[in-house]
Amino acid sequence: MEVDTGRIIELSRIRLETSKELIFSRQMQQIISWVEEIDTISETRDHLDMELPCTPLREDYVVDSGLGTAGALANAPECDGEFFIVSEVIKK
């Protein structure tokens, strides 16, 4: 997979010298290669079959309900009443 490092640099809002951009590009390509290599590993469930100590279940209690939707959206630049509205950053 080819990585558009110029776009990554732009999105992360960092400034790099040309020589550093080349190093960054090579390093990013290495990371992507490692991730692609991990994707090729077959997944087995053998490690999931072993017995692990069981943690006793307990009831969860809500101590503070927090801000709530209205409180969280009170200072939002844009919202639709339930959710924050943000601009699209990564194009599909």
N, C-alpha and C positions, 0 to 999 in steps of 0.2 A: 504494500500500500504506500502510495506516495503522500507525503505530508507537506501541506502548504505552510511552511514555517513563517512566511511573511504574514499570513493571516493570523497565526497564533501570536506572533509578536504584536501585531496590531490590536488584537482582542485583549491581550494582557497589558497593553499600554506600557511596554518597556522600550527603552531606546538602547540599541546595540550598535557598536561599530561594525563595519562590513566584515572584518576578520572574525569578530565574535559571532556574527550571524551564521557564518559558515560552520563554526564549531557547534553552535546551537543546533543547526540543521542536521549535522552528522549525529549528534547525541540523540536528538529526537527520533531520527530514523532508526537508531539502534534500539531505542525503547520500543518503538512500534514493532520492530522485528522480534524482540523478545516476547511481546504480547502475542504476536501471530504464532510464535513457536509454542507458547502455552496453549493456544487454541488447538494445536495438533495433538496434544496429549489426550489419550483416550481416558474417559472418566470411568472409574470403577467404583463400586459401592462397598468394596471390601473393608475400607477404613470405617464405614458407617455401621458395620455389623458388630463391632466390638461393644461390649457392655461398658457403660460409663456410670459413675456414681450418680444417683438421682437426687436432685435438690428437692426438698419438700415444697409443695405448692403452698402459697399463702394468698390471702386476699389483699388486693391493692386498694389503698385508700387515697382519694383525691383530697389533698390538703388545701390547695388554692386553685381556683378555677382559672386563674390568670387574667389576661386582658379581655378575652372574649373577642368575637369578630369585630364588633364596632370599635373597640379600643385599639385593636391592632391596625385597623384601616383608617383611624382618625387622622393621621398625618401622611397618609399615602398620597403621592402625587396624582395617581389615577387608580380608581377601583370601580368595580361594577356592583358594589354592595356586599359581595361575598368574597371576592378574590382581588389580589393586586393585579393591575394590568401593567405588563412590561413589554418593551419593544423586543422584537426577535433579534437575537444576537448571532446564533449559529444557523446558517441556512442548510436545509436538508438537500 
